[in-house]
């Protein structure tokens, strides 16, 4: 009986650690995807600001 209990605990521990590794992997890749998406949005916004600054510079008269 003691052997069955210890085997169960070992199996349970291995399953719990495997589940923890899978959860952590999914969490880290999701965060990475979110960070990459945020960087893409930042680059798009930065390009738009640059376009607007150029348009504003062209719209201003050259003489003060």
FENJO-V233683 format. One record per helix or strand. SS is the DSSP state (A for helix, B for strand). FROM is the first residue (numbers start at 1). TO is the last residue. If there is no record, write none. Layout:
# FENJO-V233683
ss:from:to
SS:FROM:TO
SS:FROM:TO
This chain:
# FENJO-V233683
ss:from:to
A:2:59
